[in-house]
């Protein structure tokens, strides 16, 4: 299997049949890439383990850092139909990466990345790769090594970020444990929103699957909110206010 490296070449000009808000919409390569700096990563299939646990989530996590470093958009292109890609985006709550279905494999074939995955029952799919594209011209391309299976070594988000800016810092991710109806939780979220800080909210209580025992296990406390920033336990709303310097 010979995998092409297309650095310096133009991306394939195709029309993607996509679905947005449960409606059909045709999107062209020109619309996606024209006059923009775009990261593309491609993978064998939606909902597959590596793609769902590592590849897509990490690009979504680092999207704000990529934007700070001049990237206009991030695209995930896979040889899947529009319904599958729409459902996958909803399943993973992806907010910063646009999932683009290459249902007829026209883009993938044009990239020289269409491979036979019949041994997995997939048929023809994309090899795993990533690339940085400026105004439709491929500036940098990372192609996974030609080995059996599904290697995942060079097309990851961190490798791409190091290429764009070796000095870029990993953002400090914020997680809040909250409970519905908690005024202190609402105050903590309001403080973060006013500072323009994104966060993940984990609701606790009946029916959520996260009990007070779980909360004590990770924070040592049973009250909410409990806030973690960059893996460090900050504490409750008052602790967050002190951390942020908010009166």
C-alpha positions in Angstrom: 0.0 0.0 0.0 1.5 3.3 -1.1 0.3 6.3 0.8 0.8 9.7 -0.8 2.2 12.8 0.9 0.5 15.8 -0.8 2.5 18.7 0.7 2.6 21.6 -1.6 -0.4 20.4 -3.6 -4.0 21.6 -3.8 -6.8 19.8 -1.9 -9.3 17.9 -4.0 -12.3 19.9 -5.3 -15.4 18.0 -4.3 -18.9 18.6 -3.0 -19.8 17.1 0.3 -23.3 16.0 1.1 -23.7 17.1 4.7 -26.5 17.5 7.2 -26.8 20.5 9.5 -29.6 20.8 12.1 -31.2 17.7 10.5 -31.3 19.4 7.0 -29.3 18.5 3.9 -26.7 21.0 2.8 -24.1 20.7 0.0 -20.7 22.1 1.0 -17.8 22.5 -1.5 -14.1 22.3 -0.9 -13.9 26.0 -1.9 -16.3 27.0 0.9 -14.4 25.0 3.5 -10.8 26.0 2.5 -10.9 29.1 0.4 -8.9 32.0 2.1 -8.7 30.1 5.4 -6.1 28.3 7.5 -7.6 24.9 8.2 -6.6 21.8 10.0 -7.9 18.5 8.6 -7.7 15.1 10.3 -9.1 12.0 8.8 -9.8 8.6 10.3 -11.2 5.2 9.4 -14.6 5.5 10.9 -17.0 7.4 13.2 -17.8 5.7 16.6 -14.6 3.5 16.4 -12.5 3.3 19.6 -9.4 5.4 18.9 -11.4 7.9 16.9 -13.9 8.5 19.7 -11.7 8.3 22.7 -8.6 10.1 21.5 -8.4 11.5 18.0 -11.5 13.7 17.8 -11.8 14.7 21.5 -8.2 16.0 21.7 -8.7 18.2 18.6 -11.9 19.5 20.1 -10.1 20.2 23.4 -7.2 22.1 21.7 -9.4 24.0 19.3 -9.2 27.3 21.3 -5.4 27.1 21.4 -5.4 26.4 17.6 -7.5 29.5 17.1 -5.1 31.6 19.1 -2.4 30.4 16.8 -4.1 31.4 13.5 -6.3 28.4 12.7 -9.7 29.3 11.3 -11.3 25.9 11.5 -10.8 22.2 12.2 -12.4 19.6 10.0 -12.7 15.8 10.7 -13.3 14.0 7.4 -14.3 10.4 7.3 -15.8 8.0 4.7 -19.1 7.8 6.5 -22.5 9.1 5.5 -24.0 12.3 6.7 -26.4 10.7 9.2 -23.6 8.9 11.0 -21.3 11.9 11.2 -24.2 14.1 12.5 -25.0 11.4 15.2 -21.3 11.1 16.1 -21.0 14.9 16.7 -24.1 14.8 18.9 -22.9 11.7 20.8 -19.5 13.3 21.7 -20.9 16.8 22.2 -18.3 18.2 19.7 -18.5 22.0 19.6 -15.2 23.1 18.0 -14.6 20.6 15.2 -16.7 20.4 12.0 -17.4 16.7 11.1 -17.5 16.4 7.3 -18.9 13.2 5.7 -17.1 12.0 2.6 -19.7 9.4 1.9 -18.7 8.7 -1.7 -14.9 8.8 -0.7 -14.2 11.4 -3.4 -12.1 13.6 -1.2 -10.3 10.7 0.3 -9.5 9.1 -3.0 -8.3 12.5 -4.3 -5.9 12.6 -1.3 -4.5 9.2 -2.2 -5.7 8.0 1.3 -8.4 5.5 0.3 -7.5 2.0 1.6 -9.2 -1.4 1.9 -10.5 -2.1 5.3 -12.5 -5.2 4.3 -10.8 -7.3 6.9 -12.8 -5.2 9.5 -16.0 -5.3 7.4 -15.5 -1.6 6.6 -14.9 -1.8 2.9 -13.0 1.2 1.5 -12.1 3.8 4.1 -9.7 6.6 4.8 -6.2 5.9 6.2 -5.5 8.0 9.3 -3.7 11.3 8.6 -3.8 15.0 9.4 -2.8 18.1 7.5 -2.5 21.9 7.7 -4.1 23.7 4.7 -3.7 27.3 3.8 -6.1 28.7 1.2 -6.5 25.3 -0.3 -2.8 24.4 -0.4 -1.5 21.6 1.8 1.4 23.1 3.9 2.1 20.1 6.2 0.8 16.5 6.2 1.2 13.8 8.8 0.5 10.3 7.5 0.4 7.4 9.9 3.0 4.7 9.1 2.1 1.9 6.7 1.7 -0.9 9.2 -1.1 -3.5 9.8 -4.0 -2.3 12.0 -4.7 1.3 12.7 -1.6 3.1 13.9 -2.1 6.4 15.7 1.3 8.0 16.2 1.6 11.3 14.2 -1.8 12.6 13.2 -2.8 13.6 16.7 -3.7 17.1 17.8 -0.6 17.6 20.0 1.8 16.8 17.1 -0.1 19.4 14.9 0.1 22.0 17.6 3.8 21.5 18.0 4.2 22.0 14.3 2.2 25.3 14.3 3.7 26.6 17.5 6.3 24.6 19.5 5.9 27.1 22.4 2.1 26.8 22.7 0.8 25.8 26.1 -1.7 23.1 26.8 -4.9 24.9 28.1 -5.9 24.3 31.7 -9.2 22.4 31.5 -11.9 23.3 34.0 -14.4 20.8 35.4 -17.3 21.6 37.7 -19.2 19.1 39.8 -22.7 20.7 40.3 -26.2 19.9 41.3 -29.5 21.2 39.8 -31.0 24.1 41.8 -27.7 24.9 43.6 -27.2 28.7 43.8 -23.5 28.4 44.6 -23.1 26.3 41.4 -24.9 29.0 39.4 -22.5 31.6 40.9 -19.4 29.5 40.0 -20.6 29.1 36.4 -21.4 32.8 36.1 -17.9 33.7 37.3 -16.3 31.4 34.7 -18.5 32.7 31.9 -17.7 36.3 32.8 -14.0 35.5 32.5 -14.6 33.8 29.1 -13.4 30.5 30.5 -14.9 27.2 29.0 -15.7 24.4 31.4 -17.2 21.0 31.6 -20.1 20.5 33.9 -20.7 17.1 35.7 -24.1 17.0 37.4 -24.5 15.0 40.5 -27.5 13.8 42.4 -30.4 11.3 41.8 -30.5 9.8 38.4 -27.1 11.3 37.2 -25.0 8.3 38.1 -22.6 10.6 40.1 -23.3 10.3 43.9 -22.0 12.2 46.9 -19.8 9.2 47.5 -18.2 9.7 44.1 -17.8 13.4 44.8 -16.0 12.7 48.1 -13.8 10.2 46.4 -12.4 12.7 43.9 -12.5 15.9 46.0 -12.7 14.9 49.6 -15.9 16.9 50.0 -19.6 16.2 49.5 -20.8 19.8 48.9 -21.2 21.4 45.5 -19.8 23.0 43.5 -16.4 21.4 43.4 -14.1 22.9 40.8 -11.0 21.5 39.2 -8.6 23.5 37.0 -5.8 21.9 35.1 -6.2 18.8 37.3 -5.9 20.8 40.6 -8.7 20.9 43.1 -9.7 24.5 43.6 -12.7 23.9 45.9 -16.1 25.6 46.0 -17.5 28.9 44.7 -15.7 31.1 47.3 -12.4 29.3 46.5 -13.0 29.9 42.8 -13.6 33.6 43.4 -10.3 33.8 45.3 -8.5 31.9 42.5 -9.9 34.2 39.8 -9.4 37.3 41.9 -13.1 38.1 41.8 -14.7 40.1 44.6 
